[in-house]
Amino acid sequence: MSRQGPIVDRDWLIAAGLVLIGIASRELLVDWPNFKPVNAVCVIGGLLLSRWWLAALVPIAIAAVSDWRLGGLPVELTVAVMLAYWLNLAGFRFAAGRWPKQGNGSWTKMVIAAGVLASAVQFYLTTNFAFWLGSGLYVRDWSGLASCYLAGIPFFWRTLAGDLLFLAAPLLAWQFAMARHAAPQHDNGAMVPVSE
């Protein structure tokens, strides 16, 4: 009798869980524009999933289901939002192996903070540029672009707050758990070297 692998592999289970979290958050936080964990779900998916293409499908699945239920954005803005999520996913995935790490292999708090801030800024710049281009609400010159970016500042703060809560907090918790796992302690709390 040969042993078979799991019926559903780890990546698909994680992706399904992330999609469910993303859909639920968009449904539950519908009155809180831009304060959503969807970016966090995408970035964390990019860090956890071994298949990059599966991580890239997570925001598409979230948008497809929740836009169907809640009503969608104009096409050009949906494309910009997907692009922003994919850029953040790719940026974190690329940087994960290159960011400065502490002795235990975890990222520093400053690196996580910089990544989360860059993620929110990139999302703000990308989506507001697309809104300026496609909405018809702003003239297509530098003053219209500046007006669009100024009008988007409250949304930027909500995006940053959501990323701090839903992205930075889980990454910092993960780093804390890695540090605790890498440094066993005696019963009295003193650190002991790891023997291998």
N, C-alpha and C positions, 0 to 999 in steps of 0.2 A: 504494500500500500504506500503510495507516494504522498508526501505532504505537499499540499498546495499552499500558495501564498494567500494573503487576506483577500476576502471577497471585494472589499473596497479599500483602495490604498489610502495612506495617510494624507497625501496632498489633496485628494478629492474631498475627504472629510473636513479638512481644515478650510478649503475653499468654500464648501457648502456652509460651514459655520460662519465664516466671514460674510458671505452673502446674506445670510439670515440676520446677522447683527446689523449690517448696513441697511437692509430693508426695514427692519424694525425701528432703527433709529430715525430713519426718514419719516416713518409713520408717526412715531411718538413725539418727535421734536419738530413737527411740521410748522409750529408757530415760532420757532427760533431759527430764522434764516442764517445759514452758514455755520451754525453751531451744531455740527454733526460729526460723528466719528467715521464718515465715509473715507476721508483721506487717510486716517489712521488705519482703517481696515485694509486699504489698498497697500499702504507702505508695509504694514506688518505682514500682509500676504506676500509681498515681494521679498521680505526677509525670511519667512518661514517655508515658503513653497519652493521645491527644487525645480519645478518647471516654470520658467518665466512667463510662458504664454498662458498658463493657467492663472497666474497672478494677474495678468493683464485682462483676463476675462471677468475677474471679480467685479470691477466697477461697471462693466457693461451689463452684467447680470443684475446688479443692484439697480441701475438706472432703468433697465428694461421693465422690471417688475414694478418698482415704485413709481416710475413715470406713468405707467399704465394705470395704476391705482390713483395717483394724486394729480395727474395731469403733467404733461411734459414741458420742457423748455423749448424755445425755438431751436431748430436743427443746428444752426451755427454756434449757439451757446452750448448745446449739448456736446458738440464736437470739441469745443474749447475746454469744457469741464473734463471730458475724458482725457484730452491731451495733458491737462494740468495734473490729473491723477497719475497718468502714465509717466510723466516727467518726474514727479515725486517718487513714484515706485522705483523707476530706473535709477534716480539719483541716490536713494538710500541703498538700493541693492549694489550699485557700483561702489559707493563709498564704504559699505560695510566691511570690505576687506582692506580698505586703505586708510580709514580714520585712525588717528592715534589711539592706542589702547593702553590700559593700565597693565600692571604686572600679571593680573589674573585673567587677562584676555578680554575684559569688559571695556566698553567705551567710557570716556570721562563724561562727567555731567555737562561740562561746557561743550563738548562735541555734540551731545544729544540736543542741548539747547540751541546750538547753532543750526543743526539740521532741521529742527522743528521750525525755527524762525525762517530759514531759507525756504522751507516747504510752504509756509503761509504766504510769504512774499511772492514766490513764484506763482502760486494759485491766484493771488490777487492780480498780479500783472497780466497773466494769461487770460483770465476770464473777463477782466474789465476791458482789455484791448478788444476781445471778441465782441463784447457788448457794445463798445463804441462803434465798431465796424458794422455790426448787424442790426442794431436796434432802431436806427433812424432817429433816435432822440437827440443826438449830438451832431453838430456840424463836423464834417470830415477835414478838420485842420488841427493844428497844435492846440488851439484854445479849446476845441471840442474834446480832444483827448484828455487835456488837463482837467476839464470840467468833469468828465466821466470818472477819472481816477479820484478826484476830490469827492464826488458823490459816493464812491465805493468805499471810502475810508471806514465808515461804521461797519460795513460787511467784513472788511479786513480784520478789525478788532475781534469780531465774533469768530472768524475763521481761526485767528491766532489763539483765542481762548479755547476753542474746541480742540485744536491741535495740541495745546498744552495739556488739557485734561485727558483726551483720548489717545494721544500719541506719546507725549513725553512721559506721562505717568506709567503706562505699561512698559515702556522701554527702560525707565529707571527702576521699576520693580523687577524686571528681568535681570538687569545688571546687579541689583542688590542680591537677588537669589543666586546668581552666578558667583558673586563674591563670597557669599555665605557657604556655598557648596565647595568652593575651592579652598577655603580656610577652616578646617575642622577645629573645634575647641574642646578643651578639657571641661569637666563638669563645673569647675570654678570659673569658666569663661575665658581662660587664658588660651591664646592661639598656640597651636601645635603645628609643626611642619607636616606637609603632605608627603607621605611615603608612597613610592610607586614601585 
